[in-house]
Amino acid sequence: MKSKPRLNLDVAPLFEARWTGLSVFTQRLANALLRSGELEVEFVRGLARLPTALVLDSLRAGLGGYLMDVLDPARAAPLAPAGLDVPVLYPTSKGVMSGLAAREASVIHDLTTLFMPETHDEGNVALHLDHLAEALATDDAVFCISQTTRAALQMAAPSATPRLRLIEQYVEWPEAFALACSNLPALPLPPFALVIGTIEPRKNLQLLLTALERSDLGEFPARFVVVGRQGWQVETLLAGISPRQQERVIFTGYISEFAKYRLLAQAEFLVFPSLCEGFGIPALEAMSLGKPVLASRGGSLPEVVGDAGVYFDPLSSEEFSAALREIADPRRCVELGRRAGLRAREFTPQRMAAPVIEWLKS
């Protein structure tokens, strides 16, 4: 019997105490590769091999604190070194790890740090770009999470073009979420739309706040619930909120995956005003629950949302207001919701795993 290709999957993002975009991406990638049954997958963090059983427990639990606690260097036994003869896949930039393994691949999520540096903290820009050229030079394959990201990387590093591959995410909620949600009373909220994302300039929440001050929006019936941690320049944004805006917008801060699921299940639709997105996983998460998306044309959102959304120019409050009125129409919202569920089912674990399997077998 022919042996399966081996892969070391770096799961460093799983060690975050609060799982957000990159941690969840790593979780879903690991699950997709394991479910394929076509690879021998082992888990590493840097140069250390991690106990498979512990990582699997963390994947099931959806918690990073579990790994941090169990593998606390002060108490845990020393870890075995990773085999550098085995190909390694990094779910994000490799940083200083470049060139250590015989075959390496990494995932590029977006290049807004390069093309829109003014929307990021200077330290964040440096962190993302310091090792990019070195990482690309030592990558056997470079996985881009959307066509938009691939096109941006082709512009930034044309020599990497032959090694670029597309890897698209999927959404999979724990089965217990739907059961728990059905057994809980509805959240005591008026009709609302949901906004998900770190509160920072690139997420463009200011567009929504500006629209709420427009007279042509009238007495828009829904409220807006904003989910996400506070990021760079959040103080400036929050300090400028008017009393009218405060009446219409609720900020939750960081919440658990189940709390996010529950809000999505009850929301009328998702609002995604971002200036540019590498993929936009909250859009796919909303669509998986039959919710349409009010989506910016910035970045990858049109290729993810497809015909399940209403689009607007992220720099135009007039366009945003018109799109908001359109998606708020009950008949239009129901129509788009049907399309959303169908569109979300096109993104599967098999689709995510396929390009990695193809790389390892090439």
N, C-alpha and C positions, 0 to 999 in steps of 0.2 A: 504494500500500500504506500502510495506517495505521501511523504510527510507534508504537513501544512506549513505555509510560510510563517515565520516567527516575527513578532513585533514587540518592542518595548514602547509602551505608551506612557509618556510623562504626564502624571496626574497632579502636578504641583498646584494647579488652581483649585483642586478639591480641598486643600488645606485652609482655604479662607473660612473664617468663622461664619460669615454671612454669604451665602451663595447668591451671586447675581449673574450677569450675562455670561462671563467667561467660565465660571464654575459650572453653570448649568450646561453650557456648550460641551464642556469636557465630560460631564456625566452622560449626556446623550450620545456623544461620540463613543465613549467606552461601551455603553449598552448596545449600540448599533453594531460595533465590531464583534462583541461577544456573541450577540444573537445570530450573526451571519454564519457562525460555525465553520468558517473557511480559514481562520487564522489561529495561531497559538499566541494569545495575548498575555503579556506579563506587564506589571505596572512598576514604574520607576519614578523617582524624584531626584533629579540631578544624576549623580553617579551611584545612587543607592537603589537596590531592588526592594520593593515593598511587599509585605505579606499579602498574597492574593485574597485570602479570606477577609482580611480587614478592609481592603479596598472595596470588595463586593458588598460588605456590610454598609460601608459609607454610601455606596451608590444606591442601595435600597433605601437607606434612611434619608438621603438627601441632606446630609449634615456634614459640615467640615470640621466642626469642633470635636467630633468623635475621633477623627484621625489624629488631630493635634494632641488630644489627650492620651490616646493609646500609644502613640509613637513619640511621646515626650522624651527627648534625648536624656533627660536626667534620670529616667526610670526604666526606659525600654532597653532591651538587648541591642547590641550593635547590629546594623543591617548589612546584609551581604552586598558586595559590589555588583553593579549592573554589568551584563556582558556587552562590551562595546563592539563585538562582532555581529550583534543583532541590530537590524534597522530600528531607529528610534523616531517616533513621531511626537512633536511638540504641539500642543493645542494652541499655542501662541508663539510669540517671538522667543528664540532660544537664549537671547542675552549672551552671557559669557560662556555658554555651553557649546558654542559653535565649533565644529570640526573634531569632536571627540569620538564619535561613532563612525563605523565604516560607511553606513548610509544614514542620512538624516533627512527629515522633512519637517516643515513647520507650517502653521496656519496663519495667514494674514487676514485680519478682520476688517480693518479700514485704514486709510491713509490720510485721514483728516488732519493728523498731526503734521503732515507734510504739505498738504494743499490748503488747509485752513488753520494754520497755527494760531491765529488770533482768537480762535474759539477754545483754546486749551491753555492751561497753566504752563509756563515756560519749563518747569521741571518735568512735567508730563511729556512735553514735546521731546525734550532731551532723552528721557527714559526710553521712548519708543524708537527714536531715530539713531541713537548712538551706535547700536549694534546691527542695524538693519542691513547695511551693505555686506558686512561680514557674514551674517546669517544667510543671506541670499547666495553668497558665493560658495558656501559649504553645503547648501541644500541640494539633495538629489531630486526632490520634488517640492514645489511650493503650492500649498492648497489655499485657494481664495474662496471666501464664503459667499460671494456673489459675482455676477458678471461685472457689476459696477466696480467692485474691489479689484477684479482682475484687470479691467481696463485702466484703472488708476495706476496699478503696479506696472503695467506695460509702458505707461508714459514715464514713470519714475525710474524704471530699471529695464530698458528694452532687452538687455542681454539675458534676462531671466525668462523671457517669453516662452521658449521651448519647454521649460519645466513647470509652467503654470497649469494647475488643475483646479476644477471647480468642485467644491464640497458644500452641500446645502444642508441646513439643519431641518429638524422635524420637531414636532411637539408630542409629548407623551405624558399625560398626567397620571399620578398614582390612582389606582382603581378606588381606593378608599375616599378620595376627594369627592367624587360624585355622590357616594352614599352618605357621607357626613353632611354634605351640603343639603341633600334632600331631607335630612332629619333635623335641620336647624331652621328656625324661623327666618323670614326675609330680614335683611339688614334694615334698620329703621332710617332709611334715607329716602328723600324724594327722588323722582326720576333723575338719573345722572349719566354722564359720559365719563369714561375713564381715560386718564393720561398716565403712562408708565415710563419712567426713565429718571436718571439722575438729574437733579435740578442744576443745570450748568448752561452756559451760552449756546453750545452746539444743539441742545435739545429744543431751543427756541420757544420756551414757554411764554416769553414776552409777547409773541404773536397772539396767543389766546387772550392774554390779559388786555392787550390793546383792542382786540375785537370786542371785548365786553364793554368797552367805553363807546363803541360806535352807536350812533342813533339808528342806523339802518338795521341793526340786529333786533331792535324792538325788545319786547318782553320775552326773550327766549326762555322756554319753559324748563329746560334741564339745568341741573347744577353740574359742576365738574369736580371730580375727585382725582387728585394728583398723587400718585404713588411713586416713591423713590427717595433715595437718600439725598441729603444736601451736598452739593459739590462746589466747584470753583465759582466764585463771585455770587453765591447765593444771597449774601447779605444785601448786595446792591439791588437785586431783584425784589426781595421781600420788603425792603425799606420803601420801595416805590409803589406798593399796592394800595389802591384807593379803597374807600369804604364800599363802593359799589362792587368792586372786584372781590373784596373779602366776603361779601354776601353770597357770591356765586361759586367760589372756589374753596375746596377743602383739601388741606395738605395732610397726608398720613405719615410721611417719613417712610423709612424702610419697613416692610412687612414680610411675613413668611410667604412661602409659595402657596400654601392653602388659603391664606387670607387674600392673596392676589387672585387665585382661582375663584373664590367666592364673590369677589367684587366684579370680576369679568363676567361671571354667570348672571349677575343681576344688572349689569350695565346695559344701556341702550346701544352704545357703540364705543369704539376706541378712537381717541384723538391722537394723532402722531405728527406733530408740527416740526419735527427735527429738520435742521438745515441740511444734514447729510447723514445717511446711515449705511453702514457696511452690509447689514442684512435687515435688521429690524425684527428680532424674535418676538417682541410683544405683539406685533401685528399678527403673526402666525398663531400665537397663543390665543388671541381674541377670536380669530377666524375658526380655530378648532372648536370653539364653543358657540359657533354660529353667529358671531358678532361682526358686523361690517366695520370698515376702517375709514376714518377721515384722514387721508394720508397726504403728506407733503410729497411733491415730485422730487425731493432731494435725495440723491443717491439711489439705493437699491429698492426702495419701497414699491415702485410700480411693478418691478419684476417679481416681487413676493406677493403682493396683494392682488395683482391682476385685475379682474373685473368685479372684485368684491369690495370696491371702495370708491370714494369720491375724492378727487385730487385737487390740489391748490398749489399756487406758487408760495413757497415758505417766506418770501419777502413781501407779500402783498396781504395786508389785513382785509382789503376789499374782497379779494378772491377767497380768502379764508372764510369770511362772513357769509358769502354766497354759498360756498360749499357746505358750511355748517347748517344753513337753512335747508339745503337740499337733503342732506342725510337725516335731518331731524323729522322729515315728513314720514309718518308712520308707514305708509305703503312702500315708499322707497327703501326704508330701513329694513322692512321684512323681505323685500325682493333681494337686497344685497346680502342679507343674513343667510339666505338659502345658498347663494353663490359662495359665500365665505366658507361654509362647511364643506362644500365640494372642492373648493380650491385647496383648503388645508389638507385634505386627504391625499393630495398629490405629493406631499412631502413626507417621506417614509424613512424608517431606519435603514432599509435596504438601499435607498437612494443615497443616504449619507455614507454608508459603508463602502459602496461600490468603488469609488475612485481610490480609496486607500488599498483595497484588495487588488485592484488593477495595477497600482504602483508596485506593490510588493511582488506581484507575479510577473512584472515586466523584466 
